[in-house]
Amino acid sequence: MEIISHHFLTAAANFRSEFLISKVLKNPNDANKGLLINGKWLYASPQGWPASVSPVVGETFRPKDVDCYQLWQLLLLNPAPITPAEFSESTYELRAFARAEACRYLSVGEGAYFDYFPLTGQLLFSVISN
C-alpha cells in the first residue's frame, strides 16, 4: 500500500503541474477548471490538486466516495480493483471512501491505508497496529 501511495501522489503532482501549465496557456476567463483524463473530466481544487469528477470544487470542498473512487481509477495506471465504500460487502481487498476533507484508501488485508487531501495535495500513509 505504501508503494501505491507514492504512485498516487506522483500522479497527483503530475496532474497539478499539467493543470497549472494549462491555466497559463488558456484564457484566464475560461471557466473550465479541470483536465480530460481517459475520456473523463477531473476537476482541480483551487490550489490545482486533483479533487473531483464534479465541477464544483471550492475552498470548502469535501470529497464523496465516488470522487475518491474516480481519483483512484483516473490517476493510477492499471489500478487494482477497489470498492467505493467503507463498509459494503466486497471481494476486493482495497476500499476507497471519503472521510471529512480526505479520501481514504484502505487495504483491509494489509492493515494499512493512506489519506489524500484534495484541497492541499497532502498525503498521509499509516499502518494499523493491533
Order of alpha helices (4+ residues) and beta strands (2+ residues): alpha-beta-beta-beta-alpha-beta-beta-beta-beta-beta
